[in-house]
Amino acid sequence: MGVNTMAYLPPHVRVNDVTKVLAALMGCRVYVLDLGQGGYAAWCDEAHVESTTVPEMVRITVKAPHGEEFNATFHFEEHNARDRKRIDGTRILMTDRSQRNVEVLSALVKFFGGQLDANDCDTIDIDLDVPVSSATWAHSWSPSDGQEWADLQDAIIAVKPVGKSERAD
């Protein structure tokens, strides 16, 4: 088992929104998908969610520009008996530790709120702690329609790449 970087996200965060934010952070083109009747959603063709053999977990893959690829697992249920701090429905995103992945997951936590453990094998459990109220999407819910939906989609589309990545146009 290797060294991982872990993002602990609020219970209301949806995997589809996480995937699109990750894609934008990796420099992928996230664009407006017309849903008809004036509705739209943020969308990215290079970001995918796949089921796994574990019902509580999916795999997220982002094929970023310049051949980069981002892979992570998204856990819908945290059930670590040793750590009773996260029994509230916290979502966990886990990926291999690298400087790039730490930057991406840090930016993801800043977008939704939550906590980051940059190195799950060191003695520091939480390297970054962002209250939901201080996050880019500073709401304790994920909307499904109306102006709040449009606001969330606009916020996702506005995400800038981290590090050296450039947005593909």
C-alpha positions, -999 to +999 in steps of 0.1 A: +000+000+000+014+034-011+013+069+003-020+086-005-034+121-004-069+123+010-096+149+007-125+148+032-154+165+016-188+176+031-217+151+029-237+172+004-210+171-023-219+151-054-194+130-073-204+145-106-196+180-094-163+168-079-154+152-112-160+184-132-141+206-107-112+181-109-113+183-147-111+221-146-083+220-121-063+196-144-068+220-173-095+203-192-121+222-211-152+225-189-180+240-210-217+248-209-239+218-219-273+230-231-301+211-213-329+228-232-356+252-220-329+276-208-312+251-185-275+242-187-248+223-169-211+224-167-197+194-187-163+179-195-158+152-221-125+141-206-138+133-171-154+100-162-169+082-132-169+044-132-184+020-108-162-005-089-168-038-073-172-019-040-207-004-039-196+025-017-168+036-041-164+048-076-133+056-097-128+091-112-106+094-142-096+127-159-076+127-191-060+161-190-042+180-218-006+171-226-013+134-218-017+139-180-041+116-163-057+119-129-071+089-111-088+088-077-114+068-058-145+086-044-159+070-012-195+076-004-193+061+030-166+065+056-167+037+081-133+038+098-140+024+133-108+040+146-118+075+136-152+084+149-147+121+137-161+113+103-193+095+108-214+123+094-215+112+058-182+127+049-171+119+013-135+109+008-114+113-024-082+093-023-054+094-048-016+086-050+005+112-033+024+135-056+030+172-056+005+176-084-022+156-067-017+176-034-022+208-054-053+195-072-069+182-040-060+213-020-078+234-047-108+210-046-111+214-008-109+252-012-138+249-037-162+228-016-148+230+019-135+201+039-101+188+049-069+176+032-044+150+045-016+156+020+003+125+032-017+097+050+015+081+063+029+111+082+021+123+117+000+153+105-036+142+100-050+174+085-028+197+065-056+220+052-090+227+068-115+248+049-149+255+065-178+253+040-186+289+048-151+299+035-151+278+004-157+290-032-191+271-032-199+283+003-232+264+007-240+234+028-261+219+000-259+209-037-287+224-057-306+205-085-324+234-102-331+271-103-308+300-099-287+281-073-281+253-098-270+279-124-247+295-098-230+262-090-225+254-127-211+289-133-187+284-103-175+251-118-170+266-152-150+294-137-125+271-120-089+278-131-063+251-136-037+247-108+001+246-113+015+246-148-016+233-165-033+255-191-070+253-199-077+235-232-100+257-253 
